[in-house]
């Protein structure tokens, strides 16, 4: 069973994970956007988590977007 667990990989393809994977895979490349000095990786991760939660919530696309934008404005 342990052998199976070592080979089992969960792939998440939602907005949060796509952004985090792009940053992880390309952050050292020339020309790739960098985080501003006043934003930590933890801040970005928390924001992406909350944004993804809004996207995953029930409701229309417009209401989910409104929740995410409201959070962004409220947080900063």
N, C-alpha and C positions, 0 to 999 in steps of 0.2 A: 504494500500500500504506500509506503514512504517513497518508493521509486515513482509511483504515479503522481504523488503530490509534488515532487521536484520538477516534473515535466509539465504540470498543469499551470497554465498562465491565464489569468483573467484579463481580457482586453476591454477597456472602457472607451467608448467613442462618443463621449458627450463633449459639450463645449469646454467645460472646465479641464478635462483631461487632454483635449487636443491642444489647448493653449499651453498648459503646463509641459506637455511633451515637446512642443515646438521650442519653447524657451530652453528646456533642458538640452535638447539636441543641437541648438544653433546659437546659444548665448555667447560662445567664444568666437563666432565668425565675424569678420570685419563687415561693418554695415548693418549688423543686426541690432535692432533697437534695444537700448539698455534701460533699466529701471532708473528713475530719477533718484538722487541721493536721499530725498525725504520719504521714499517708499521702500520698505523692506520686502524681502521675498515672502515673509510671513503675512504682511499686509496684503500683498497681491493674492496669495493663496486663500486667505480669508475672504477677500472680495470675490474671487472666482467661485468659491464654495457657495457663498450667499447668492450670487448671480445664477449659478446652476440650480440652486434650490428654487429660485423664482421661476426659472424656465421649466422645472419639473412639476411645479404646482399646478393644480387644476385651474381651469378658467380659459378664457380666450387668449390668443397670442397677444392681443393688445393689453389685456389686464396683467399678464405676466410681465410684459415689457415695462409697464407703468410701475409695477412693484420694484423691478430691478433698478430702474432709473431713479425712483424715489429713494431707494436705499443708497445709491451712489451719491446723490446730492446730500442726503442726510449725514452720511458717514464723513464726507470731506467738507 
